[in-house]
Amino acid sequence: MPPFNDMYICEVCNRTYHWVCLKNTGCYTKWQREEVDKNDNWACPGCVHLNDEQKQTRYSESINEELIHATWEPTWEPEELLSLRVFDVAQPPWMYPGF
Protein backbone atom coordinates (compact mmCIF):
# COMPACT_ATOMS: atom_id res chain seq x y z
CA MET A 1 0.00 0.00 0.00
CA PRO A 2 1.32 3.46 -0.84
CA PRO A 3 2.00 5.99 1.90
CA PHE A 4 -1.37 7.63 1.20
CA ASN A 5 -4.50 6.56 3.02
CA ASP A 6 -6.82 7.13 0.08
CA MET A 7 -4.54 6.58 -2.93
CA TYR A 8 -3.63 3.35 -4.67
CA ILE A 9 -0.82 2.76 -7.18
CA CYS A 10 -1.35 0.12 -9.82
CA GLU A 11 1.57 -2.32 -9.80
CA VAL A 12 1.14 -2.79 -13.56
CA CYS A 13 0.73 0.67 -15.10
CA ASN A 14 2.02 2.74 -12.15
CA ARG A 15 -0.98 5.05 -12.31
CA THR A 16 -2.42 6.41 -9.08
CA TYR A 17 -6.08 6.20 -8.11
CA HIS A 18 -8.16 7.88 -5.40
CA TRP A 19 -10.16 5.36 -3.39
CA VAL A 20 -13.26 7.55 -3.64
CA CYS A 21 -13.00 7.54 -7.45
CA LEU A 22 -12.64 3.76 -7.55
CA LYS A 23 -15.67 3.48 -5.30
CA ASN A 24 -17.81 6.11 -7.05
CA THR A 25 -17.24 4.59 -10.49
CA GLY A 26 -18.40 1.22 -9.22
CA CYS A 27 -15.04 -0.52 -9.44
CA TYR A 28 -15.12 -1.34 -5.73
CA THR A 29 -17.41 -1.11 -2.74
CA LYS A 30 -16.46 0.20 0.67
CA TRP A 31 -16.53 -3.40 1.94
CA GLN A 32 -13.73 -4.37 -0.50
CA ARG A 33 -11.26 -1.75 0.73
CA GLU A 34 -9.64 -3.99 3.34
CA GLU A 35 -9.00 -6.63 0.68
CA VAL A 36 -7.45 -4.03 -1.62
CA ASP A 37 -5.30 -2.69 1.22
CA LYS A 38 -3.87 -6.17 1.85
CA ASN A 39 -3.04 -6.76 -1.82
CA ASP A 40 0.64 -5.92 -2.43
CA ASN A 41 0.24 -6.54 -6.17
CA TRP A 42 -2.91 -4.49 -6.72
CA ALA A 43 -3.85 -3.87 -10.35
CA CYS A 44 -6.21 -1.10 -11.40
CA PRO A 45 -9.49 -1.85 -13.21
CA GLY A 46 -7.75 -1.24 -16.55
CA CYS A 47 -4.99 -3.77 -15.86
CA VAL A 48 -6.57 -6.43 -13.65
CA HIS A 49 -7.90 -8.52 -16.55
CA LEU A 50 -4.67 -8.52 -18.58
CA ASN A 51 -2.73 -11.74 -18.95
CA ASP A 52 0.86 -11.92 -17.63
CA GLU A 53 2.42 -11.00 -20.99
CA GLN A 54 0.12 -8.00 -21.41
CA LYS A 55 0.84 -6.87 -17.86
CA GLN A 56 4.58 -7.03 -18.49
CA THR A 57 4.17 -5.02 -21.69
CA ARG A 58 2.06 -2.37 -19.98
CA TYR A 59 4.50 -2.19 -17.05
CA SER A 60 7.47 -1.76 -19.41
CA GLU A 61 5.66 0.93 -21.38
CA SER A 62 4.75 2.81 -18.21
CA ILE A 63 8.37 2.80 -17.04
CA ASN A 64 10.07 3.44 -20.38
CA GLU A 65 7.60 5.72 -22.08
CA GLU A 66 5.30 7.35 -19.55
CA LEU A 67 7.15 7.88 -16.29
CA ILE A 68 10.57 8.83 -17.60
CA HIS A 69 9.62 10.80 -20.68
CA ALA A 70 9.34 14.48 -19.85
CA THR A 71 9.61 17.47 -22.10
CA TRP A 72 9.58 21.18 -21.61
CA GLU A 73 8.75 21.81 -25.23
CA PRO A 74 5.10 22.52 -26.05
CA THR A 75 3.50 19.49 -27.58
CA TRP A 76 -0.19 20.31 -27.90
CA GLU A 77 -0.70 23.97 -27.12
CA PRO A 78 -2.52 26.06 -29.72
CA GLU A 79 -0.40 28.72 -31.38
CA GLU A 80 -2.26 31.57 -29.64
CA LEU A 81 -1.27 30.19 -26.21
CA LEU A 82 2.40 29.95 -27.14
CA SER A 83 2.70 33.72 -27.45
CA LEU A 84 1.26 34.52 -24.00
CA ARG A 85 3.56 36.04 -21.41
CA VAL A 86 4.63 33.72 -18.64
CA PHE A 87 4.75 35.33 -15.22
CA ASP A 88 6.93 34.46 -12.28
CA VAL A 89 4.72 32.65 -9.76
CA ALA A 90 6.45 34.46 -6.91
CA GLN A 91 5.19 37.82 -8.19
CA PRO A 92 1.57 38.59 -9.03
CA PRO A 93 1.03 39.57 -12.71
CA TRP A 94 -0.10 43.10 -11.83
CA MET A 95 3.40 43.86 -10.54
CA TYR A 96 4.83 43.54 -14.08
CA PRO A 97 5.17 46.70 -16.14
CA GLY A 98 2.75 46.78 -19.03
CA PHE A 99 0.36 44.26 -17.54
WOBEL-V739575 format. One record per run of one state. SS is the DSSP state (helix for helix, strand for strand, loop for the rest). FROM is the first residue (numbers start at 1). LEN is the number of residues. Records with the same first field share a line. If there is no record, write none. Layout:
SS=FROM-LEN / FROM-LEN
//
This chain:
loop=1-6 / 10-6 / 25-5 / 39-13 / 68-11 / 83-10 / 96-4
strand=7-3 / 16-3
helix=19-6 / 30-9 / 52-16 / 79-4 / 93-3
//
